[in-house]
Amino acid sequence: MPACGSAECASNANLSIGLYRLRPSARCRYHAAIFAVNGSYASPQTYVGGIIPAVAVGAAVVAAAAVLAMALPRMMTGLRTVKPLAIETSTEGEAAALAA
């Protein structure tokens, strides 16, 4: 059982689905665009001139995501509350009626 309200769980699920749909091919488009602006395949020097900024941007995005992933649990700790679940009990007669 998740330790969150149904609305919060639904928003978390939507976020996960949205991030999943941002497929690698979509993310690679940004690297290709950065490469195209800064370099080309014409010579080794222009290739390196384009690939270095593209890889640097990718590394910066990964670093920002890592910092955010480390910070989010600390930020969210105070906001989470767990509601106790009500436990229902039944008599032997009720249990026999349910089993029949």
WORA-V746552 format. One record per residue. N is the residue number from 1. RES is the residue in three letters. PHI is phi in degrees with one decimal (NA if undefined). PSI is psi in radians with two decimals (* if undefined). D_LAST is the distance of its C-alpha to the last C-alpha in Angstrom with 2 decimals. Layout:
BEGIN
n->N res->RES phi->PHI psi->PSI d_last->D_LAST
n->N res->RES phi->PHI psi->PSI d_last->D_LAST
END
This chain:
BEGIN
n->1 res->MET phi->NA psi->2.26 d_last->28.61
n->2 res->PRO phi->-72.2 psi->2.60 d_last->32.08
n->3 res->ALA phi->-95.1 psi->0.99 d_last->34.01
n->4 res->CYS phi->-152.5 psi->2.84 d_last->35.24
n->5 res->GLY phi->-72.1 psi->2.84 d_last->34.49
n->6 res->SER phi->-64.7 psi->-0.62 d_last->33.16
n->7 res->ALA phi->-68.0 psi->-0.69 d_last->36.65
n->8 res->GLU phi->-66.9 psi->-0.73 d_last->38.35
n->9 res->CYS phi->-63.8 psi->-0.67 d_last->36.02
n->10 res->ALA phi->-65.5 psi->-0.72 d_last->36.61
n->11 res->SER phi->-68.2 psi->-0.64 d_last->40.37
n->12 res->ASN phi->-64.5 psi->-0.70 d_last->40.29
n->13 res->ALA phi->-65.7 psi->-0.72 d_last->38.42
n->14 res->ASN phi->-63.5 psi->-0.68 d_last->41.00
n->15 res->LEU phi->-63.9 psi->-0.76 d_last->43.80
n->16 res->SER phi->-62.4 psi->-0.75 d_last->42.46
n->17 res->ILE phi->-64.4 psi->-0.72 d_last->42.16
n->18 res->GLY phi->-63.0 psi->-0.73 d_last->45.66
n->19 res->LEU phi->-69.3 psi->-0.60 d_last->47.15
n->20 res->TYR phi->-66.2 psi->-0.65 d_last->45.51
n->21 res->ARG phi->-72.3 psi->-0.31 d_last->47.02
n->22 res->LEU phi->-78.2 psi->1.42 d_last->50.44
n->23 res->ARG phi->-71.6 psi->2.86 d_last->50.95
n->24 res->PRO phi->-56.8 psi->-0.60 d_last->53.69
n->25 res->SER phi->-64.7 psi->-0.62 d_last->55.77
n->26 res->ALA phi->-69.7 psi->-0.70 d_last->55.86
n->27 res->ARG phi->-68.3 psi->-0.58 d_last->56.83
n->28 res->CYS phi->-70.0 psi->-0.41 d_last->59.50
n->29 res->ARG phi->-58.5 psi->-0.67 d_last->61.12
n->30 res->TYR phi->-67.5 psi->-0.71 d_last->62.33
n->31 res->HIS phi->-65.4 psi->-0.69 d_last->63.85
n->32 res->ALA phi->-65.6 psi->-0.67 d_last->65.51
n->33 res->ALA phi->-66.7 psi->-0.71 d_last->66.94
n->34 res->ILE phi->-64.8 psi->-0.72 d_last->68.36
n->35 res->PHE phi->-62.5 psi->-0.76 d_last->69.83
n->36 res->ALA phi->-64.3 psi->-0.61 d_last->71.35
n->37 res->VAL phi->-71.3 psi->-0.66 d_last->73.04
n->38 res->ASN phi->-100.2 psi->-0.25 d_last->74.51
n->39 res->GLY phi->-155.6 psi->-3.00 d_last->75.23
n->40 res->SER phi->-158.7 psi->3.14 d_last->75.36
n->41 res->TYR phi->-94.2 psi->0.18 d_last->75.49
n->42 res->ALA phi->-65.0 psi->-0.73 d_last->79.27
n->43 res->SER phi->-145.7 psi->2.85 d_last->80.28
n->44 res->PRO phi->-59.5 psi->-0.64 d_last->78.75
n->45 res->GLN phi->-66.1 psi->-0.75 d_last->80.02
n->46 res->THR phi->-71.5 psi->-0.52 d_last->78.40
n->47 res->TYR phi->-64.8 psi->-0.85 d_last->75.14
n->48 res->VAL phi->-64.3 psi->-0.65 d_last->75.08
n->49 res->GLY phi->-63.0 psi->-0.45 d_last->76.14
n->50 res->GLY phi->-93.5 psi->-0.58 d_last->73.02
n->51 res->ILE phi->-76.2 psi->-0.56 d_last->70.46
n->52 res->ILE phi->-63.3 psi->-0.84 d_last->71.23
n->53 res->PRO phi->-64.4 psi->-0.63 d_last->70.33
n->54 res->ALA phi->-64.9 psi->-0.77 d_last->67.15
n->55 res->VAL phi->-68.7 psi->-0.64 d_last->65.96
n->56 res->ALA phi->-64.1 psi->-0.72 d_last->67.05
n->57 res->VAL phi->-65.3 psi->-0.74 d_last->64.97
n->58 res->GLY phi->-61.4 psi->-0.73 d_last->61.94
n->59 res->ALA phi->-65.8 psi->-0.65 d_last->62.47
n->60 res->ALA phi->-66.1 psi->-0.69 d_last->62.84
n->61 res->VAL phi->-65.9 psi->-0.74 d_last->59.57
n->62 res->VAL phi->-64.9 psi->-0.71 d_last->57.75
n->63 res->ALA phi->-64.9 psi->-0.73 d_last->59.42
n->64 res->ALA phi->-64.2 psi->-0.69 d_last->58.46
n->65 res->ALA phi->-65.7 psi->-0.66 d_last->54.83
n->66 res->ALA phi->-65.8 psi->-0.73 d_last->54.87
n->67 res->VAL phi->-64.2 psi->-0.75 d_last->56.37
n->68 res->LEU phi->-64.0 psi->-0.73 d_last->53.83
n->69 res->ALA phi->-64.4 psi->-0.59 d_last->50.94
n->70 res->MET phi->-75.4 psi->-0.57 d_last->52.36
n->71 res->ALA phi->-83.4 psi->-0.56 d_last->52.94
n->72 res->LEU phi->-59.4 psi->-0.80 d_last->49.68
n->73 res->PRO phi->-59.8 psi->-0.61 d_last->47.46
n->74 res->ARG phi->-71.1 psi->-0.63 d_last->50.08
n->75 res->MET phi->-72.2 psi->-0.62 d_last->50.35
n->76 res->MET phi->-86.0 psi->-0.20 d_last->46.60
n->77 res->THR phi->-59.0 psi->-0.76 d_last->45.84
n->78 res->GLY phi->-73.7 psi->-0.31 d_last->46.77
n->79 res->LEU phi->-88.9 psi->-0.36 d_last->44.85
n->80 res->ARG phi->-81.2 psi->2.34 d_last->41.36
n->81 res->THR phi->-131.3 psi->2.42 d_last->39.12
n->82 res->VAL phi->-107.6 psi->2.14 d_last->35.62
n->83 res->LYS phi->-87.5 psi->2.38 d_last->33.33
n->84 res->PRO phi->-69.1 psi->2.48 d_last->30.91
n->85 res->LEU phi->-86.5 psi->2.44 d_last->27.23
n->86 res->ALA phi->-79.8 psi->2.31 d_last->25.14
n->87 res->ILE phi->-104.2 psi->2.11 d_last->22.40
n->88 res->GLU phi->-95.1 psi->2.42 d_last->19.48
n->89 res->THR phi->-115.1 psi->2.73 d_last->17.85
n->90 res->SER phi->-136.1 psi->2.74 d_last->14.82
n->91 res->THR phi->-83.0 psi->2.99 d_last->14.42
n->92 res->GLU phi->-63.9 psi->-0.62 d_last->12.27
n->93 res->GLY phi->-65.3 psi->-0.73 d_last->10.67
n->94 res->GLU phi->-65.4 psi->-0.71 d_last->9.99
n->95 res->ALA phi->-64.5 psi->-0.68 d_last->8.68
n->96 res->ALA phi->-66.6 psi->-0.64 d_last->6.19
n->97 res->ALA phi->-67.8 psi->-0.66 d_last->5.29
n->98 res->LEU phi->-69.2 psi->-0.61 d_last->5.54
n->99 res->ALA phi->-73.9 psi->-0.44 d_last->3.81
n->100 res->ALA phi->-77.0 psi->* d_last->0.00
END
